[in-house]
Amino acid sequence: CWIAFSISLFNIISISIMENQLIISLSKNKLLKNVDIQKIDFSNIKGRLVTFNEGEIVYREGDHTNEIFLVVSGEVNVIKKRLLGKSKSSVFYDNTIFGHEEYLEKTSRTSTAVVLRDSYLIALSLDEIENLIQQDENIKLNMLKPLPEIEEEIEETAEKGKKSTFDDSVEERLTTE
């Protein structure tokens, strides 16, 4: 009886430590930026700590989107094919989130994630993400923010588009006058 009680107590303490570690990791992640952690109920957020070695694939283009990933430590490269066969590569480091674009778009994976350096990731199920978003809308807003590289690419494309349109119209006027 005493042994069974000791094992149960050990399991409870272990689970409590793991939950605390999950909350600490989540609170440092950009997913919860501008979110009051004290107001979030984590009782239904279990997360799944997964480890990947350098070179391993987290998911492939075409896979079902079942979870999103938070980088606790490590480095992950997400490669997304663009038009004309070009690829866009984004590297995610400690305390960042990836795999959420497909969640927001409600599609299967449109990218492939490859581990560049041994990594610890927290996988959150779609139900867990929905639970967090229901508690604080800032979580969804954090996921909607574009990556800096993509933001720069959008701005560059917009500037080039405006410039070439302007240059083309000026050139047309000069040649027709």
C-alpha positions in Angstrom: 0.0 0.0 0.0 2.8 2.4 0.9 4.7 1.6 -2.3 1.6 2.2 -4.4 1.1 5.6 -2.6 4.7 6.5 -3.2 4.5 5.7 -6.9 1.3 7.7 -7.3 2.8 10.7 -5.4 5.9 10.5 -7.6 3.7 10.4 -10.8 1.7 13.5 -9.5 4.9 15.4 -8.8 6.4 14.4 -12.2 3.3 15.6 -14.0 3.3 18.8 -12.0 6.9 19.5 -12.9 6.3 18.8 -16.6 3.2 21.1 -16.6 5.2 23.9 -14.9 8.0 23.4 -17.5 5.4 23.6 -20.3 4.0 26.8 -18.9 7.5 28.3 -18.6 8.4 27.3 -22.1 5.1 28.7 -23.5 5.4 32.0 -21.6 8.8 32.6 -23.3 7.5 31.8 -26.8 6.4 34.5 -29.2 3.1 32.7 -29.4 2.2 34.2 -26.1 3.7 37.7 -26.6 1.5 40.4 -25.1 -0.6 37.7 -23.3 -1.2 37.8 -19.5 -0.1 34.3 -18.6 -1.8 34.6 -15.2 -5.2 34.7 -17.0 -4.6 31.6 -19.1 -6.0 28.2 -17.9 -3.4 25.7 -19.0 -5.3 22.7 -17.5 -6.3 21.4 -21.0 -3.0 22.3 -22.6 -0.7 19.3 -22.4 1.7 19.9 -25.3 3.9 17.2 -26.5 7.7 17.6 -26.0 9.4 16.1 -29.0 13.1 16.0 -29.8 14.6 16.0 -33.2 18.2 15.4 -34.3 20.0 17.5 -37.0 18.7 16.6 -40.4 15.4 15.0 -39.3 12.2 16.1 -41.0 9.4 17.4 -38.7 6.8 17.4 -41.5 6.7 17.4 -45.3 4.7 19.3 -47.8 1.3 17.6 -48.3 1.2 16.2 -44.7 -2.0 16.8 -42.7 -1.8 19.8 -40.4 -2.4 18.3 -37.0 -0.3 20.5 -34.8 1.9 23.6 -34.6 5.3 23.7 -33.1 7.1 25.9 -30.6 10.9 25.9 -30.6 12.1 25.5 -27.0 15.7 25.2 -28.2 17.3 24.4 -31.5 17.0 25.5 -35.1 14.5 24.5 -37.8 14.4 25.5 -41.4 11.0 25.7 -43.1 11.1 25.6 -46.8 8.2 26.7 -48.9 8.1 26.4 -52.7 7.2 29.6 -54.5 6.1 30.3 -58.0 8.5 29.4 -60.9 10.2 26.7 -58.8 11.9 29.1 -56.4 11.9 28.3 -52.7 11.6 30.5 -49.6 13.5 29.4 -46.6 12.8 30.7 -43.0 14.9 29.6 -40.0 13.2 29.4 -36.6 15.2 29.6 -33.4 14.5 29.4 -29.6 11.1 30.7 -28.5 9.6 31.0 -32.0 6.6 29.2 -33.5 6.3 27.5 -36.9 3.8 25.3 -38.7 1.0 27.8 -37.9 0.4 29.2 -41.4 -1.3 26.0 -42.6 -3.4 26.0 -39.4 -4.6 29.5 -40.2 -5.2 28.6 -43.8 -6.9 25.4 -42.8 -4.9 23.4 -45.4 -2.5 20.5 -45.5 1.2 21.4 -45.2 2.5 23.7 -47.9 6.0 23.6 -46.6 8.7 21.1 -45.3 10.4 21.6 -41.9 13.9 20.3 -41.5 15.9 20.4 -38.3 19.2 22.2 -38.7 20.5 21.7 -35.1 19.3 19.2 -32.5 16.0 20.6 -31.3 13.4 20.4 -28.5 10.0 21.3 -29.8 6.6 21.5 -28.2 3.8 20.2 -30.4 0.4 21.8 -29.7 -2.6 20.1 -31.1 -5.2 22.1 -33.0 -7.6 21.7 -30.1 -5.0 23.1 -27.7 -4.4 26.1 -30.0 -8.2 26.7 -30.3 -8.4 26.5 -26.5 -5.7 29.1 -26.1 -7.1 31.5 -28.8 -10.5 31.3 -27.0 -8.9 32.5 -23.9 -6.9 35.4 -25.4 -7.3 36.8 -29.0 -3.7 38.1 -28.9 -2.6 34.5 -29.4 -4.2 34.5 -32.9 -2.9 37.9 -33.6 0.6 36.7 -32.8 0.2 33.9 -35.3 -1.1 36.3 -38.0 2.0 38.5 -37.8 4.1 37.8 -40.9 7.7 36.7 -40.5 10.2 39.5 -40.9 11.7 37.9 -44.0 8.3 37.6 -45.6 7.3 41.1 -44.6 10.5 42.5 -46.2 9.8 40.4 -49.3 6.2 41.7 -49.6 7.5 45.3 -49.2 10.2 44.8 -51.8 7.8 43.3 -54.2 5.3 46.2 -53.7 8.0 48.8 -54.1 9.3 47.1 -57.3 5.8 46.9 -58.6 5.1 50.5 -58.0 8.4 51.6 -59.4 8.1 49.5 -62.5 4.5 50.7 -63.1 5.6 54.3 -62.7 8.7 53.9 -64.8 6.7 52.0 -67.5 4.0 54.7 -67.6 6.6 57.5 -67.9 8.4 55.5 -70.6 5.2 55.0 -72.5 4.4 58.7 -72.4 7.9 59.6 -73.6 7.8 57.2 -76.5 4.2 58.3 -77.6 4.8 62.0 -77.3 
